[in-house]
């Protein structure tokens, strides 16, 4: 009894329309031997995420160098989809970067992409599993430009430059912008390391954006804890307590 092979659902992400057109042509040629369907395409990370939430894919062909958000960061956000796709990076990177992919067993297609190499990567993708977020972060030398928040079945991208503070509460981190709060399931310690250039710790459970610090006020502080100093952030009425251990920031940023 023979089994019918389901078509591989492929999604293309590249900021250059000619590159997307070339991939479509190559995928059409591959489809003569490998059952596949191109389920969509996008020219940037936000568009890709929005479309992939509505139209799931098995494989995403993902360009690395894109404006606003590069492909490695987008691949991290894609891990939060209900069924994360297998990512095959398309890149014109130099040999040093290619070695980094090979060491971590991450599949890639070197531009200009060849038909045989694409066919080989798609064939392997059927048995592949999504790359772990930690592995992707090792490849990304710079901090993310966005946080991805899973909320009501959707993934929201919050630009890190809009975040005023990050506060750990139980197993979540509250992400506060001028407009609203979000809940994120990540480690505050890991985020402090990743975003060290942008945030400063004011308390064991809270990081604030350095650029958002408007001033400091004497307040009640926390019982058995406080120096009595509170930090005022731009665009926020709430004052945040500074712990005794972190009170040196009053002099540094005051």
ABEGO torsion letter per residue (X at the ends): XBBBBBBBBBBBBBABAAAAAAAAAAAAAAAAABBBBBAEBBABAAAAAAAAAABBBABBBBBABBBGBBAAAAAAAAAABABBBBBBBBBABBAAAAAAAAAAGBBBBBOBBBAAAAAAAAAAAAABBBBBAAAAAAABABBBABBBBBBGGBBBBBBAAABABBBBBEABBBBBBAABBBBBBBBAAAAAAAAAAABBBABAABBBBAAABAEBBBBAEBBGABAGBBBBBBGBABBBBBBAAAAAAAAAAX
